[in-house]
Amino acid sequence: MTQDEPFNPVPSKDGILARIRERVDGDGSTDEEDVLRAAQDAAERLQRLRKEVEPGKVALAGLTLILLLGLLMSGWYWVLPRDGLTLDTVYMQNGGHILLAEIHNSGSRAVTDLEVVVSFEDEVGEELGRMSVFLDELSAHASVAGDDLEMKVVGHTVWANYTVQTSVSWTDYAGESHQETWRHDVGTWASEEFADRTDRRTWPF
């Protein structure tokens, strides 16, 4: 096609079968045997492809991908230096006011100089009870509970409102010191639970 000749395609009434015949014969002939041979060849190629892509191989490839993803996730969870503490606190009314606490190190590195403080205050802010624990070190993926994080406050009505204040201070993997504090109003329910999570930090991000 030259620049002076406009492009005017001629509509064709030939179907797809006629176009296949032209490709097979090259001269526009209508040789049915050539068309059948081409169709058989295509069917054989498709059958070979199906045999090569076996369901077992597909399943094995999927399993391999899952394992690789698992390795990447475990690398983040166990290898990368990561900082994260969670303080679980339970408040109950049973012959007084009972407080139980447990500190978890969900990070991948140990923390040092860890101090946990839980105090129980009345509506005007007067401290009615306190429990605390200090640890030189808390290993990664470890937790601590026990007598030092258990407290019972008696002599105060269960019909009033109170406040539970929790505080955690520690030194992280990089040697930086942190402290975080939370306050929870209690007294409406006979039993309540709280999970206070410190800010998560991952190095070198």
C-alpha positions as CSV (number, residue, x, y, z in Angstrom):
1,M,0.0,0.0,0.0
2,T,1.4,3.4,-1.1
3,Q,0.7,6.8,0.3
4,D,-1.6,7.6,-2.7
5,E,-3.7,4.5,-2.4
6,P,-6.4,4.7,0.4
7,F,-6.8,1.7,2.6
8,N,-10.2,0.2,1.7
9,P,-10.6,-3.2,3.2
10,V,-13.0,-5.5,1.4
11,P,-15.5,-7.2,3.8
12,S,-15.3,-11.0,3.6
13,K,-18.1,-13.4,4.1
14,D,-15.7,-16.3,4.6
15,G,-15.8,-17.9,8.0
16,I,-12.9,-19.0,10.2
17,L,-12.8,-22.4,8.5
18,A,-12.1,-20.8,5.1
19,R,-9.3,-18.7,6.7
20,I,-7.8,-21.8,8.2
21,R,-7.9,-23.5,4.8
22,E,-6.1,-20.6,3.2
23,R,-3.3,-20.8,5.8
24,V,-2.9,-24.5,5.4
25,D,-2.9,-24.6,1.6
26,G,-1.5,-21.1,1.0
27,D,-3.3,-20.9,-2.3
28,G,-6.9,-20.6,-1.1
29,S,-7.8,-24.3,-1.9
30,T,-10.5,-26.1,0.0
31,D,-8.6,-29.3,0.8
32,E,-10.6,-30.9,3.7
33,E,-7.8,-33.4,4.4
34,D,-5.3,-30.5,5.0
35,V,-7.7,-28.8,7.4
36,L,-8.3,-32.1,9.2
37,R,-4.6,-32.8,9.5
38,A,-4.0,-29.3,11.0
39,A,-6.8,-29.9,13.5
40,Q,-5.3,-33.3,14.5
41,D,-1.9,-31.7,14.9
42,A,-3.3,-29.0,17.1
43,A,-5.1,-31.6,19.2
44,E,-1.9,-33.7,19.6
45,R,0.0,-30.6,20.7
46,L,-2.6,-29.8,23.3
47,Q,-2.6,-33.4,24.6
48,R,1.2,-33.3,25.0
49,L,0.9,-30.0,26.9
50,R,-1.6,-31.6,29.2
51,K,0.7,-34.5,29.9
52,E,3.6,-32.2,30.7
53,V,1.6,-30.1,33.1
54,E,0.8,-32.9,35.6
55,P,-1.4,-32.1,38.7
56,G,1.4,-33.5,40.9
57,K,3.9,-31.0,39.5
58,V,1.5,-28.2,40.0
59,A,0.8,-29.2,43.6
60,L,4.6,-29.5,44.3
61,A,5.2,-26.1,42.9
62,G,2.5,-24.7,45.1
63,L,3.9,-26.4,48.2
64,T,7.4,-25.0,47.4
65,L,6.0,-21.5,47.1
66,I,4.3,-21.9,50.5
67,L,7.5,-23.1,52.1
68,L,9.4,-20.2,50.7
69,L,6.9,-17.8,52.0
70,G,7.1,-19.5,55.4
71,L,10.9,-19.1,55.4
72,L,10.5,-15.4,54.7
73,M,8.0,-15.0,57.5
74,S,10.1,-16.9,60.0
75,G,13.1,-14.8,59.0
76,W,11.2,-11.7,59.9
77,Y,9.9,-13.2,63.2
78,W,13.1,-14.8,64.4
79,V,16.0,-13.1,62.6
80,L,15.3,-9.4,62.1
81,P,15.9,-7.4,65.4
82,R,12.4,-6.5,66.5
83,D,11.1,-4.9,69.7
84,G,7.7,-5.5,71.2
85,L,6.2,-5.9,74.7
86,T,2.7,-6.8,75.7
87,L,1.3,-6.4,79.3
88,D,-1.8,-8.5,80.0
89,T,-3.8,-7.4,83.0
90,V,-6.9,-9.0,84.6
91,Y,-9.2,-7.2,87.0
92,M,-11.8,-9.2,89.1
93,Q,-14.2,-8.5,92.0
94,N,-14.2,-11.4,94.4
95,G,-14.1,-10.6,98.1
96,G,-12.3,-7.4,97.1
97,H,-10.4,-6.2,94.0
98,I,-8.1,-8.7,92.5
99,L,-5.4,-7.8,89.9
100,L,-3.2,-10.2,87.9
101,A,-0.6,-9.3,85.3
102,E,1.8,-11.0,82.9
103,I,4.4,-9.3,80.7
104,H,5.3,-10.8,77.3
105,N,8.3,-10.1,75.1
106,S,7.1,-10.9,71.6
107,G,10.2,-9.3,70.0
108,S,13.1,-11.2,68.5
109,R,15.7,-9.8,70.9
110,A,16.0,-9.6,74.7
111,V,15.1,-6.4,76.6
112,T,17.0,-5.2,79.7
113,D,16.2,-3.1,82.7
114,L,12.5,-4.1,82.5
115,E,10.2,-2.7,85.1
116,V,6.4,-3.3,85.2
117,V,4.2,-1.3,87.6
118,V,0.4,-1.8,88.1
119,S,-1.4,0.5,90.5
120,F,-5.1,0.6,91.7
121,E,-6.6,4.1,92.3
122,D,-10.0,5.4,93.5
123,E,-12.0,8.0,91.7
124,V,-10.1,10.9,93.2
125,G,-6.7,9.4,92.1
126,E,-5.6,8.1,95.5
127,E,-3.5,5.0,95.2
128,L,-5.1,2.0,97.0
129,G,-2.6,-0.7,95.9
130,R,0.5,-1.3,93.8
131,M,2.4,-4.2,92.5
132,S,5.7,-4.2,90.5
133,V,8.5,-6.3,89.2
134,F,12.0,-5.5,87.9
135,L,14.0,-7.8,85.6
136,D,17.5,-7.4,84.5
137,E,16.6,-9.1,81.3
138,L,13.6,-10.7,79.6
139,S,14.5,-13.1,76.7
140,A,12.9,-12.9,73.3
141,H,9.5,-14.8,73.0
142,A,9.3,-15.2,76.8
143,S,6.9,-14.1,79.4
144,V,6.8,-13.5,83.2
145,A,4.0,-13.7,85.8
146,G,3.9,-14.8,89.4
147,D,3.4,-13.5,93.0
148,D,5.0,-10.1,92.3
149,L,2.3,-9.4,89.6
150,E,-0.7,-10.5,91.7
151,M,-2.6,-8.2,94.1
152,K,-5.8,-8.1,96.2
153,V,-7.2,-4.9,97.5
154,V,-9.8,-5.2,100.3
155,G,-11.8,-2.7,102.4
156,H,-13.2,-0.8,99.4
157,T,-16.6,-1.1,98.0
158,V,-17.1,-2.9,94.6
159,W,-19.9,-0.4,93.8
160,A,-17.6,2.5,93.0
161,N,-15.5,3.2,90.0
162,Y,-11.7,2.8,90.0
163,T,-8.7,3.2,87.7
164,V,-6.0,0.6,86.9
165,Q,-2.8,2.3,85.8
166,T,-0.1,0.1,84.1
167,S,3.4,1.2,83.2
168,V,6.3,-0.5,81.4
169,S,9.9,0.8,81.1
170,W,12.7,-1.0,79.4
171,T,15.9,-0.8,77.3
172,D,15.7,-2.1,73.8
173,Y,18.1,-4.0,71.5
174,A,19.7,-0.8,70.3
175,G,20.4,0.5,73.9
176,E,17.6,3.1,73.9
177,S,15.3,3.5,77.0
178,H,11.5,3.7,76.7
179,Q,8.5,4.0,79.0
180,E,4.8,3.7,78.2
181,T,1.8,4.2,80.5
182,W,-1.9,3.3,80.1
183,R,-5.0,4.0,82.3
184,H,-8.1,1.8,82.4
185,D,-11.4,2.6,84.2
186,V,-12.9,-0.4,86.0
187,G,-15.8,-1.1,88.3
188,T,-18.7,-1.3,85.9
189,W,-18.1,-5.0,85.3
190,A,-17.1,-7.7,87.8
191,S,-14.3,-8.9,85.5
192,E,-12.3,-7.1,82.8
193,E,-9.1,-7.8,80.8
194,F,-6.6,-5.4,79.2
195,A,-3.7,-6.0,76.7
196,D,-1.4,-3.0,76.6
197,R,1.1,-3.2,73.7
198,T,4.1,-1.0,73.4
199,D,5.1,0.5,70.1
200,R,6.7,-2.0,67.7
201,R,10.1,-1.3,66.3
202,T,12.0,-3.3,63.7
203,W,15.7,-2.7,62.8
204,P,17.0,-1.4,60.5
205,F,13.6,-0.1,59.4
